[in-house]
Amino acid sequence: MHRPCMAEFGLLALPFSEDQGGLGGTITDCVAFAELFGKHLVIEPYTAAIMLAGAALAASDDPAAGAWLAKLIAGDAVAG
C-alpha cells in the first residue's frame, strides 16, 4: 500500500514562492495544518527543516542553496 508523504500533499512546498518551486502559501496557510500537527502529535521536523532551514535557503542567492531547496521541497533531503 502506498502512503502519500508530505511532499506529495504539497506541505513541503507550501511556504515557498512559485518562482522557487513552491506553492506561494502564506503563514496563515502553514498555521492551518500546523495546528493539526500539534493536535495529532505528528513527530516530524517540519518547523526546523522547512520553516527555518528552508527559509534560509530560499533567502540565499547562492545557486547551491537553490538546488538544496528543490531537494527539500521534493522531499529528497532534510535540512536541520
N, C-alpha and C positions, 0 to 999 in steps of 0.2 A: 504494500500500500504506500502510495506517495503522500508524504506530509509536506504541504507547502511551507516554505520558510519566509522569514520576514522580508527578504529581498523580492520574492515573488508577489507578496502583498503590496509592495511599494513603500513599506515602512522605512527602509534604509535610505530611500531616495527622497522622502518627503521634505526634509528641511533644506534641501539644496535647490539652487535655481535651475531652470530648464537648460540654460547655457552650459551648466556643469554636468548635465545628465540627470538632474533631479526632477522633482515634480513641482517645485516652486511653492511649497506649503509655507504656512505661517506658524508662529509659535502656538497660536490657538489650535491649529490642526494637530500639532505634536502633543499638546496637553490633553486633547480629546482621547487619544489612545494611551497616553502615559498614565492617565487615571485608571484605565482598565488594567494596565500592567501592575499597578500597585494593588488594586482590588483582588487580582488573581495571583499575586505574589510571583510574577514572572521573574525568573532569575537569568537575566541576560545583561551584557554590558552596554546596553543601548545608550545611556547617558554619557558614559566615558568614551565609547567608540564613535558614536555618531554625533552627538550634540557638542562634545568638547573637541576631540581629536579631529573629527570630520570638519568642524567649523574652522579649525586652524588650517587644515589642508585647503579648504575652499578659499580662505583669505590669502593664501600664498600665490605668488606669481611664478613660482618655480614649476617648470613642466613636469618634473618628477612628482611633485605634490599632486598635480592633476591626474597623473597615472595612478597614484595610490588612492585618490578619491574615487576614481572609477572602479577600482577593485573593491573598495569599501561599499559603494552603492550596489554593486553586483553581488555582494555577499561572499566574495572570494578572499577577503582579508579582514582582520580585526585589528583596529588600532587601539592603543591604550596608553 
